[in-house]
Amino acid sequence: VDELAALKLGTPESPLLRLPLELREKIYAYLLDTQHARSPRPVKYHPWVQDGMLRLRATSPPFQICTAILRTNKQIYLESINTFRSSNLFVRLSLYNDDIYWAQSILEDLEIGFVCSNPDLVTKLKGHALDVKIIQEKSRILRCQIVFPAQALPRFLSFLQEMCDILPKWGKEHAIHLRLRHKYRAGPAATERLLLEPWRSLHGISNVVVSTEVITADYASSLQTSMMSRFNPERWLQSLVKMKEAGNEDFSKGLYNAAMDHYVKVIVLLESVFKSSHGKTMVSMSPRFNQAINKLRYQCELNQAFCRLTGQKAPWEPVFTRYSRWDETLLAANNAVDLAEDNETHMVWSACAPWIPANDKSGYTAAERSKARYRRASIMMEVGEYGFACADLEAALRDAPGDMTVISAFKNAKEKYDPKVRPGAGFQKVGIRGYDYD
């Protein structure tokens, strides 16, 4: 009891405040990051109508984060609110329709956790990152507003595409308005990738309006055109290849951060479409098409690994991921190696299961396999894992026995390898999470 009282008073005797700030921030992330907050069972909502608005109260917490920590004291609030805002992006969805039960039917089928019980607070909300309006047949009557974390956006978009596919008139009868309104720490480029790019997986909407308050008019026009057109897999793939080529152009100029922006964007779009209702269509395409998808991802993963290895860090990563730069660098290299050497690429495409494009390792050249191994070995050497680097370089030499760059790196790794150093010590030093080397 005394410790709890000290915590509330914010005195030095508080067990929490006696911890180093780095540890406190990890505690705040565990309590406040919606990425970690998964409901143990589907959330049910009790609906009722009041003042012409649909209200829904969750029978259990829709996402189990502990916001009580924000009310502990001023110091803890100032520390934890930064974690809350930098770790989470929220979407506010507004539904307009003359028939209030239309809004209820949509929300009952949505299968995502959301907050809705106090419409006044939701309407006055200022901390969310994206405003979404779905308007049926030019209705001006607001029936319901909900707030949900951006992690649920792919599921929400998949639901909308299913509606368009099952009910052909749905896309014609509805308009969608998007307004990016809060940059947080990420900046406009980051929020485009995180909150707007996934909307390109949605097609067949007759009326789309994208606000230019934060983003450029050209970008808004491009997104509107994409959402209002019918989905064409071949044309979609060509647009991603052009995006990758734009990254290659920046890469050749040494503009690695700009190049990485393109590569990561391509990967986000690839996964967004395979996670959507288009995934089934994509995997049913020809083996040539699916192999082209995998080769495109291989190239983007390989190149973004190099960009990250130079010390670059995408500006949106404090929001986009909770991993360190080295985690992301190694993950990109691992994906490139898996794509070049294995027909089973479930780990690469795990976010898209069950719709995973078929990969054929025979479609990669010896030079491509060697390059992926060399790139990963370069990362291993940077973090001091010379034993793992030697293993990768030895494999790279089997595919490219005369490559002097690989030969030189192999010689350097062997000279620095110390069998007395425990494998994994380098990973631990730079903060890489548990790594199962294969």
KEKE-931962 format. One line per field, with one value per residue (C-alpha): residue number from 1; residue in one letter; x, y, z. Coordinates in steps of 0.02 Angstrom, whole numbers, plus 50000, padded with zeros to 5 digits. Layout:
N
num NUM, ... $
residuo A, ... $
u X, ... $
v Y, ... $
w Z, ... $
END
This chain:
438
num 1, 2, 3, 4, 5, 6, 7, 8, 9, 10, 11, 12, 13, 14, 15, 16, 17, 18, 19, 20, 21, 22, 23, 24, 25, 26, 27, 28, 29, 30, 31, 32, 33, 34, 35, 36, 37, 38, 39, 40, 41, 42, 43, 44, 45, 46, 47, 48, 49, 50, 51, 52, 53, 54, 55, 56, 57, 58, 59, 60, 61, 62, 63, 64, 65, 66, 67, 68, 69, 70, 71, 72, 73, 74, 75, 76, 77, 78, 79, 80, 81, 82, 83, 84, 85, 86, 87, 88, 89, 90, 91, 92, 93, 94, 95, 96, 97, 98, 99, 100, 101, 102, 103, 104, 105, 106, 107, 108, 109, 110, 111, 112, 113, 114, 115, 116, 117, 118, 119, 120, 121, 122, 123, 124, 125, 126, 127, 128, 129, 130, 131, 132, 133, 134, 135, 136, 137, 138, 139, 140, 141, 142, 143, 144, 145, 146, 147, 148, 149, 150, 151, 152, 153, 154, 155, 156, 157, 158, 159, 160, 161, 162, 163, 164, 165, 166, 167, 168, 169, 170, 171, 172, 173, 174, 175, 176, 177, 178, 179, 180, 181, 182, 183, 184, 185, 186, 187, 188, 189, 190, 191, 192, 193, 194, 195, 196, 197, 198, 199, 200, 201, 202, 203, 204, 205, 206, 207, 208, 209, 210, 211, 212, 213, 214, 215, 216, 217, 218, 219, 220, 221, 222, 223, 224, 225, 226, 227, 228, 229, 230, 231, 232, 233, 234, 235, 236, 237, 238, 239, 240, 241, 242, 243, 244, 245, 246, 247, 248, 249, 250, 251, 252, 253, 254, 255, 256, 257, 258, 259, 260, 261, 262, 263, 264, 265, 266, 267, 268, 269, 270, 271, 272, 273, 274, 275, 276, 277, 278, 279, 280, 281, 282, 283, 284, 285, 286, 287, 288, 289, 290, 291, 292, 293, 294, 295, 296, 297, 298, 299, 300, 301, 302, 303, 304, 305, 306, 307, 308, 309, 310, 311, 312, 313, 314, 315, 316, 317, 318, 319, 320, 321, 322, 323, 324, 325, 326, 327, 328, 329, 330, 331, 332, 333, 334, 335, 336, 337, 338, 339, 340, 341, 342, 343, 344, 345, 346, 347, 348, 349, 350, 351, 352, 353, 354, 355, 356, 357, 358, 359, 360, 361, 362, 363, 364, 365, 366, 367, 368, 369, 370, 371, 372, 373, 374, 375, 376, 377, 378, 379, 380, 381, 382, 383, 384, 385, 386, 387, 388, 389, 390, 391, 392, 393, 394, 395, 396, 397, 398, 399, 400, 401, 402, 403, 404, 405, 406, 407, 408, 409, 410, 411, 412, 413, 414, 415, 416, 417, 418, 419, 420, 421, 422, 423, 424, 425, 426, 427, 428, 429, 430, 431, 432, 433, 434, 435, 436, 437, 438 $
residuo V, D, E, L, A, A, L, K, L, G, T, P, E, S, P, L, L, R, L, P, L, E, L, R, E, K, I, Y, A, Y, L, L, D, T, Q, H, A, R, S, P, R, P, V, K, Y, H, P, W, V, Q, D, G, M, L, R, L, R, A, T, S, P, P, F, Q, I, C, T, A, I, L, R, T, N, K, Q, I, Y, L, E, S, I, N, T, F, R, S, S, N, L, F, V, R, L, S, L, Y, N, D, D, I, Y, W, A, Q, S, I, L, E, D, L, E, I, G, F, V, C, S, N, P, D, L, V, T, K, L, K, G, H, A, L, D, V, K, I, I, Q, E, K, S, R, I, L, R, C, Q, I, V, F, P, A, Q, A, L, P, R, F, L, S, F, L, Q, E, M, C, D, I, L, P, K, W, G, K, E, H, A, I, H, L, R, L, R, H, K, Y, R, A, G, P, A, A, T, E, R, L, L, L, E, P, W, R, S, L, H, G, I, S, N, V, V, V, S, T, E, V, I, T, A, D, Y, A, S, S, L, Q, T, S, M, M, S, R, F, N, P, E, R, W, L, Q, S, L, V, K, M, K, E, A, G, N, E, D, F, S, K, G, L, Y, N, A, A, M, D, H, Y, V, K, V, I, V, L, L, E, S, V, F, K, S, S, H, G, K, T, M, V, S, M, S, P, R, F, N, Q, A, I, N, K, L, R, Y, Q, C, E, L, N, Q, A, F, C, R, L, T, G, Q, K, A, P, W, E, P, V, F, T, R, Y, S, R, W, D, E, T, L, L, A, A, N, N, A, V, D, L, A, E, D, N, E, T, H, M, V, W, S, A, C, A, P, W, I, P, A, N, D, K, S, G, Y, T, A, A, E, R, S, K, A, R, Y, R, R, A, S, I, M, M, E, V, G, E, Y, G, F, A, C, A, D, L, E, A, A, L, R, D, A, P, G, D, M, T, V, I, S, A, F, K, N, A, K, E, K, Y, D, P, K, V, R, P, G, A, G, F, Q, K, V, G, I, R, G, Y, D, Y, D $
u 50000, 50142, 50225, 50061, 50040, 50217, 50185, 50031, 50124, 50270, 50396, 50571, 50509, 50400, 50462, 50424, 50516, 50668, 50692, 50799, 50701, 50744, 50659, 50510, 50485, 50480, 50349, 50248, 50258, 50197, 50049, 50002, 50054, 49903, 50024, 50037, 49853, 49759, 49588, 49583, 49412, 49299, 49225, 49036, 48943, 48775, 48692, 48562, 48499, 48505, 48472, 48475, 48650, 48697, 48794, 48884, 48962, 49091, 49058, 49247, 49395, 49412, 49601, 49678, 49791, 49812, 49775, 49763, 49952, 49921, 49825, 49956, 50049, 50118, 50293, 50230, 50098, 50227, 50339, 50204, 50101, 50250, 50257, 50070, 50072, 50229, 50177, 49996, 49902, 49712, 49580, 49411, 49272, 49112, 48960, 48829, 48662, 48476, 48447, 48527, 48520, 48634, 48772, 48734, 48743, 48914, 48988, 48920, 49010, 49172, 49258, 49381, 49394, 49337, 49279, 49110, 49016, 49034, 48994, 49031, 49210, 49235, 49172, 49289, 49438, 49598, 49733, 49689, 49790, 49661, 49480, 49376, 49198, 49086, 48935, 48789, 48697, 48751, 48672, 48715, 48654, 48793, 48739, 48892, 49075, 49203, 49390, 49505, 49695, 49781, 49834, 49654, 49657, 49699, 49553, 49438, 49493, 49471, 49293, 49255, 49323, 49218, 49066, 49111, 49137, 48980, 48866, 48916, 48807, 48893, 49041, 48926, 48813, 48949, 49077, 49236, 49322, 49499, 49585, 49758, 49761, 49897, 50082, 50141, 50330, 50321, 50297, 50186, 50288, 50275, 50089, 50058, 50141, 50060, 49882, 49849, 49947, 49847, 49691, 49762, 49707, 49526, 49448, 49280, 49222, 49128, 49170, 49331, 49390, 49565, 49603, 49761, 49779, 49937, 49981, 50014, 49876, 49966, 49972, 49788, 49738, 49838, 49757, 49582, 49610, 49674, 49525, 49397, 49466, 49440, 49582, 49699, 49839, 49956, 49938, 49957, 50118, 50186, 50154, 50254, 50398, 50404, 50406, 50553, 50644, 50621, 50704, 50846, 50873, 50890, 51000, 51120, 51136, 51177, 51009, 50985, 50848, 50742, 50777, 50725, 50564, 50521, 50573, 50475, 50325, 50328, 50334, 50190, 50085, 50127, 50071, 49918, 49849, 49886, 49804, 49649, 49511, 49619, 49738, 49643, 49645, 49831, 49884, 49776, 49875, 50006, 50168, 50261, 50160, 50185, 50371, 50380, 50300, 50431, 50575, 50513, 50507, 50681, 50753, 50668, 50719, 50899, 50914, 50827, 50945, 51091, 51009, 50982, 51160, 51224, 51144, 50983, 50820, 50650, 50575, 50412, 50488, 50453, 50270, 50284, 50383, 50445, 50602, 50778, 50864, 50968, 50813, 50740, 50905, 50928, 50746, 50762, 50919, 50839, 50690, 50804, 50899, 50738, 50665, 50823, 50851, 50685, 50522, 50431, 50422, 50289, 50401, 50426, 50241, 50176, 50069, 49974, 49930, 49843, 49869, 50055, 50128, 50214, 50402, 50523, 50702, 50764, 50710, 50854, 51030, 51186, 51238, 51073, 51091, 51271, 51222, 51088, 51211, 51345, 51223, 51173, 51356, 51393, 51262, 51335, 51507, 51440, 51364, 51516, 51443, 51592, 51551, 51382, 51463, 51588, 51445, 51355, 51512, 51560, 51389, 51407, 51573, 51495, 51382, 51513, 51685, 51781, 51699, 51845, 51729, 51661, 51835, 51904, 51756, 51775, 51959, 51920, 51782, 51895, 52032, 51911, 51820, 51853, 51785, 51787, 51652, 51479, 51372, 51234, 51333, 51341, 51153, 51124, 51243, 51150, 50977, 50928, 50791, 50802, 50878, 50872, 51013, 50984 $
v 50000, 50119, 50085, 50118, 50283, 50333, 50292, 50404, 50546, 50530, 50533, 50459, 50308, 50256, 50085, 50137, 50303, 50221, 50122, 50194, 50289, 50157, 50022, 50134, 50163, 49976, 49961, 50101, 50016, 49852, 49940, 50063, 49989, 49918, 49807, 49700, 49716, 49569, 49529, 49348, 49320, 49408, 49567, 49582, 49749, 49799, 49922, 50054, 50212, 50382, 50552, 50473, 50401, 50219, 50182, 50022, 49970, 49830, 49688, 49672, 49787, 49797, 49816, 49784, 49932, 50006, 50192, 50207, 50233, 50402, 50462, 50414, 50581, 50720, 50648, 50476, 50554, 50658, 50506, 50381, 50494, 50506, 50317, 50306, 50434, 50369, 50186, 50198, 50265, 50274, 50284, 50368, 50297, 50396, 50313, 50419, 50345, 50380, 50205, 50187, 49997, 50000, 50064, 49929, 49790, 49851, 49860, 49690, 49608, 49706, 49589, 49718, 49796, 49977, 50112, 50193, 50210, 50400, 50488, 50661, 50613, 50524, 50676, 50793, 50676, 50761, 50631, 50511, 50502, 50464, 50514, 50395, 50433, 50307, 50393, 50301, 50388, 50564, 50553, 50693, 50603, 50544, 50381, 50318, 50352, 50228, 50230, 50082, 50055, 50060, 49877, 49832, 49932, 49782, 49683, 49834, 49855, 49670, 49684, 49831, 49738, 49586, 49700, 49765, 49589, 49512, 49660, 49742, 49893, 49927, 50018, 50121, 50173, 50226, 50364, 50359, 50515, 50503, 50639, 50615, 50736, 50694, 50666, 50615, 50590, 50502, 50645, 50649, 50523, 50396, 50414, 50398, 50227, 50172, 50235, 50278, 50156, 50004, 50085, 50044, 49865, 49926, 49946, 49982, 50130, 50254, 50411, 50436, 50601, 50614, 50773, 50868, 50951, 50851, 50759, 50826, 50845, 50724, 50589, 50614, 50606, 50446, 50362, 50415, 50346, 50181, 50155, 50202, 50084, 49898, 49790, 49728, 49617, 49641, 49830, 49832, 49734, 49851, 50001, 49918, 49878, 50063, 50108, 49991, 50065, 50239, 50170, 50100, 50272, 50350, 50204, 50234, 50416, 50367, 50431, 50278, 50346, 50398, 50231, 50134, 50233, 50160, 49982, 49977, 50052, 49912, 49779, 49862, 49864, 49683, 49625, 49738, 49659, 49480, 49511, 49581, 49486, 49499, 49372, 49223, 49300, 49335, 49158, 49088, 49186, 49099, 49031, 49162, 49301, 49235, 49212, 49392, 49444, 49348, 49414, 49592, 49565, 49485, 49638, 49759, 49661, 49647, 49832, 49894, 49785, 49878, 50046, 50003, 49937, 50111, 50175, 50240, 50224, 50254, 50409, 50321, 50173, 50236, 50209, 50074, 49952, 49922, 49836, 49907, 49955, 49796, 49688, 49764, 49752, 49569, 49529, 49603, 49502, 49343, 49368, 49389, 49229, 49131, 49187, 49144, 48973, 48899, 48855, 48870, 49055, 49055, 49152, 49290, 49303, 49254, 49410, 49360, 49178, 49083, 49179, 49157, 49175, 49015, 49033, 48933, 48937, 48876, 49045, 49131, 49132, 49079, 49262, 49311, 49177, 49229, 49413, 49377, 49275, 49408, 49544, 49447, 49409, 49596, 49624, 49484, 49562, 49734, 49663, 49555, 49384, 49324, 49139, 49165, 49278, 49141, 49018, 49137, 49184, 49002, 48970, 49126, 49061, 48897, 48998, 49126, 49044, 49181, 49333, 49431, 49538, 49382, 49303, 49459, 49468, 49283, 49306, 49455, 49361, 49211, 49323, 49407, 49250, 49203, 49032, 49087, 49217, 49148, 49147, 49275, 49395, 49519, 49511, 49545, 49692, 49785, 49735, 49606, 49494, 49304, 49246, 49065, 49048, 48917 $
w 50000, 50043, 49875, 49783, 49877, 49833, 49651, 49647, 49729, 49609, 49750, 49731, 49832, 49685, 49623, 49445, 49450, 49528, 49368, 49226, 49094, 48962, 49066, 49104, 48918, 48889, 49024, 48946, 48775, 48850, 48931, 48793, 48625, 48532, 48436, 48593, 48640, 48568, 48635, 48698, 48617, 48491, 48560, 48565, 48564, 48635, 48514, 48553, 48468, 48552, 48471, 48298, 48325, 48339, 48498, 48539, 48703, 48705, 48827, 48853, 48815, 48624, 48636, 48804, 48835, 49008, 48992, 49182, 49185, 49100, 49254, 49383, 49398, 49290, 49264, 49216, 49104, 49009, 48987, 48941, 48826, 48709, 48700, 48671, 48530, 48444, 48454, 48398, 48250, 48261, 48125, 48149, 48042, 48011, 47931, 47841, 47790, 47801, 47873, 48044, 48038, 47885, 47999, 48127, 47997, 47937, 48111, 48162, 48015, 48033, 48159, 48225, 48397, 48408, 48528, 48504, 48668, 48687, 48522, 48593, 48636, 48470, 48375, 48470, 48452, 48392, 48418, 48277, 48117, 47983, 47955, 47849, 47793, 47707, 47633, 47554, 47412, 47462, 47634, 47754, 47910, 48024, 48102, 48192, 48227, 48289, 48323, 48292, 48287, 48119, 48138, 48095, 47933, 47819, 47891, 47868, 47686, 47653, 47720, 47605, 47454, 47498, 47500, 47327, 47261, 47336, 47303, 47136, 47172, 47339, 47262, 47151, 47294, 47416, 47423, 47527, 47593, 47665, 47764, 47834, 47979, 48106, 48067, 48240, 48231, 48066, 47944, 47789, 47687, 47826, 47853, 47667, 47671, 47832, 47815, 47634, 47527, 47589, 47513, 47341, 47373, 47367, 47194, 47115, 47221, 47114, 47214, 47312, 47387, 47463, 47558, 47508, 47678, 47719, 47558, 47383, 47253, 47135, 47267, 47311, 47128, 47102, 47252, 47197, 47022, 47091, 47206, 47073, 46941, 46923, 46986, 46849, 46917, 46768, 46769, 46958, 46947, 46814, 46927, 47067, 46949, 46901, 47086, 47113, 46964, 47039, 47195, 47090, 47014, 47187, 47239, 47095, 47150, 47328, 47393, 47501, 47614, 47464, 47380, 47536, 47540, 47368, 47412, 47574, 47487, 47357, 47494, 47588, 47429, 47388, 47559, 47560, 47402, 47452, 47622, 47536, 47448, 47290, 47366, 47298, 47124, 47134, 47180, 47040, 46912, 46805, 46883, 46780, 46861, 47038, 47007, 46948, 47114, 47213, 47108, 47134, 47322, 47319, 47234, 47353, 47508, 47449, 47409, 47566, 47669, 47590, 47621, 47804, 47816, 47770, 47930, 47856, 47951, 47874, 47959, 47999, 48090, 48267, 48219, 48087, 48192, 48366, 48305, 48297, 48135, 48145, 48165, 48007, 47912, 47955, 47918, 47743, 47708, 47777, 47662, 47511, 47554, 47582, 47416, 47319, 47400, 47453, 47367, 47534, 47575, 47711, 47829, 47699, 47661, 47835, 47848, 47690, 47731, 47658, 47495, 47463, 47286, 47228, 47225, 47116, 47180, 47010, 46941, 47032, 46962, 47056, 47059, 47142, 47276, 47307, 47320, 47450, 47556, 47540, 47593, 47748, 47787, 47779, 47914, 48020, 48010, 48058, 48218, 48258, 48215, 48114, 48130, 48048, 47918, 47873, 47846, 47729, 47633, 47611, 47535, 47427, 47360, 47307, 47191, 47140, 47164, 47073, 47152, 47227, 47336, 47420, 47432, 47517, 47639, 47680, 47719, 47830, 47923, 47956, 48025, 48147, 48199, 48381, 48432, 48613, 48581, 48610, 48450, 48469, 48578, 48434, 48409, 48593, 48591, 48454, 48517, 48386, 48453, 48461, 48297, 48242, 48117, 47984 $
END
